[in-house]
Amino acid sequence: MTKYDLVVIGSGPAGEKAAAQAAYFGKKVSVIERGEWLGGVCVNTGTIPSKCLREAALYYSGLLQRGLYGIDYSLREGLTVREWMHRKDVVVELERKKVKENLLLHRTDFIRGTARFEDPHTLAVAKSDGGTERVSGNVVLIATGSRPNRPPGIPFDGHHIFDSDTILDMDRIPKSMIVVGGGVIGCEYASIFTALGVKVTLVDGRDRLLSFLDSEVSQRLGERLTALGLQLVPKERPASAEKCEGGVRVTLQSGKVLEAETALFSTGRNGVVEGLGLEKAGVELNKYGLIKVNDFFQTSVPNIYAAGDVIGFPALASTSMEQGRVAMCHAFRLAYKQRVPEMLPLGIYTIPEISALGETEESCKTKGILYEVGRAHYANNARGQIIGDMTGVLKLIFRRTDRLLLGVHVIGEGATDLVHIGMMTMEFGGRLDNLIDSVFNYPTLSETYKAAAYDGLGNLAGYKIKEG
C-alpha cells in the first residue's frame, strides 16, 4: 500500500487545484479519477462545453450582428451538430490537456479507477484496467462532483429525452424542444437553442426565472428570451413524459399537454457520494445527501475534507477551486489561503449573459438597509452601440448614508467580465465616489460603472429633496 500526504478523489476544479496546492508546498499527492477524462464535469460535460456552445450559437446564428452593418444575418442553412460542436470539442480537449499538465508539473501521482473508503485513511481503488490498488492518505479530499438529477418515470434515451450531460451527445439540431426546469442550466440551454432557431418551450415551477436574482434582472431576462422567440410556461411542473410519434409528449400537472421533437430535463444535480463507503470512514451527509463541512471544508472526520459540487451551494467552478485550495491550506497548516472570499460573483451564460454580486433590492428591503440604485444602459454607451447590444444594463445598489457599494448586477454581453470591477470595489470597501473618481478606457462597457454611479447620485439627490 502506497502512503501519501494527500489523496484526492476526483480531478475536477476542486480536486485539481487542491492537489496542485498541496504538491506546490512539497506534499506527496495522489489523484484518483474514475472517469475517462480528467477535469470532471466542469471540463467534460458542464461549464466549458455549454459556454462553447453558447458562443457557437451566437456565431452561427449571427444574433449579435443582426441589424448591424446593413447586413441581414440569419442562421446558416444546413448547420450540422458536428459543425456546431466543433469548437467545443477543440476547447474541451485543450482543457483536459491543461489539467493533466498541471498535475504532472506538480509531480502528483495519478490512479484511474473507483475509490472506496476502508477506514478514514485507507482507500481501495478498483482500477479501470483491472485489479485493486490500496492507498493511504494522511489527508483525504473528496471532490467527486455531481451528476444530473433524473426524475423517476422519465424515459431518458439520449435521442429524444436528455439530461444536461447527455444533451452534448445529441446527433442533430432539433426543430423543437421542451426544457423542463428554469434554473441556471435550463435557462442557459433554453437560450442557446432558441438562438439557433429551435422552437423552445421552457417550463418552470416558479413565477419568474432564476428567482435568486434581483427581480429587475430576472424580469429583463424573461423579456429578452421571449423577444428571441422562447415560450415561457411559468408556475407549471411536469406530471409525466413519454415518447410519441412526433418525439416527446410532456403532460403538466395542470393537465396541459406539450409536444416537441426533443425534451431536456434540467431539474438540479446531486452530489456523487454513492459507492464511496462514507459510512466506513464516518463521514456525515446532510438531509440533501451532500457532504457536511465546516468553514474550512473539513468533514465530520478531521482528516477528511470535501469541496466542490459534492458539498452543494454555490457549486461553481470558480468557488470550487478556491474551496480546494483553502481546504489544503487548513489541512497542512499552510500560511497561505485562509478563507474563500465573501464576495463571490455569480456568472450565468444565458443569452443575454448575466452576472451578479452582493445585495439585491429584495435583500436590502428584507434586512432593512436604506439603499439607492444607479443604472447605466448599454444603449447609452458608445461601446454598447458599437457591438449592437441595445438592451444591456448595469445596476449598482449602494447604501444611502455613505454611498457604500452593496451590490452589482449586470445583464448584457460581457457581464461576467464586467462584474469584477464592482467585485474589487466592494472587496476593498469602495463607494460610488471611487467609481466616479476613476478613469475608464473609452469606448468601453466599463464606463457604465461611472454612468451608473452618476445616476445613483442623481437618484440620491432626488431622494433627499423629497425628504427635505
Summary of the structure (lengths in Angstrom):
residues: 468
radius of gyration: 23.9
end to end distance: 77.0
largest distance: 79.6
contacts: 1640
relative contact order: 0.12
helix: 37%
strand: 25%
